C-alpha cells in the first residue's frame, strides 16, 4: 500500500509541475509572433493527447476503486452536474 500511495503522491506532484510549466509556456508563447508559435503546435498536440490518455486511465482506475458505488451513467452525470 505504501508504494501505491507514493505513486499517487508522485502523480499529483507531476501534475502540479505540468500545470506550472504550461503557465510559463503560455506566458512565453503569447509574447511571440504567430509564425514563431506555429512550430510548437504539433508537440503541444502530442502532449495533450498523452495527457488525455493518462486522464482516462486514472478515471478508469478511480471507477474500479469504487466498485460498491453507483457508477451508472445517470449517477455519474448527476455527480458531475451534467
N, C-alpha and C positions, 0 to 999 in steps of 0.2 A: 504494500500500500504506500509506503514511504516513497518509493521510486515513482509511482504514479503521481503522487502529489508534487514531487519535484518537477516532473514533466509538465504538469498543469501550470506550475509557477513559471517555468521557463517559457511556455506558450504565451502566458499573459505578459511577461516581460518583453518577449519578442514582438508581440502585438503593439505594445506601447512604443517600442523602438521604431517600428514601421510607421506608426502614426506620426511620430516626431519627424522622421525623415521625409514623409510625404509633405508635411507642413513646410519644411525647409526647401524641398524641391519645388513646391508650388510658389513659394516666395521668390525663389531664384528664377524659375521659368517665366513668371509673369513680368519680369524685368527685361526679358529678351524679346527681340523682334520675332514675329511669327515664323519666318523662314529658318530661324535658328532653333525653334522649338520642335519643328516637324520631325527631325531625326529621332527624337525621344519617344515618338508616338508608339511605334511597334514594341519597344522594350516595356513601356508602361502598359500596353495592352496585354502582353505576355505575363507581366507581374499581376495584373488584375485577374486574368484567367486562373493563374495559380492560386491566388488568394480566395477566389470563389470556390475552387475545388476544395481547398482546405476548410473553408467555412461550411461547405456541405458535409464534409467528413465529420467535423466537430458537431454539427447539428445532428447527424445520424447517431453519433456516439451518445449525445445528450438524450435523444429519444430512447435509445437502447438502455440507458441507465435509469430510466423512469418507467419500467415495464408495467408497474402497477397503476400508473396514472392513465387517464383517458387521453390518448394521443390521436383521437379521431380527427378528421378534417374539420368538422364543425367546432369541436372544442379548441383546436389549435387556432383557428380563425378568431374565436372568441378571446382567447388569451392574448393574441396579437392585436386585438382591437380592430379586426377587419370585418 
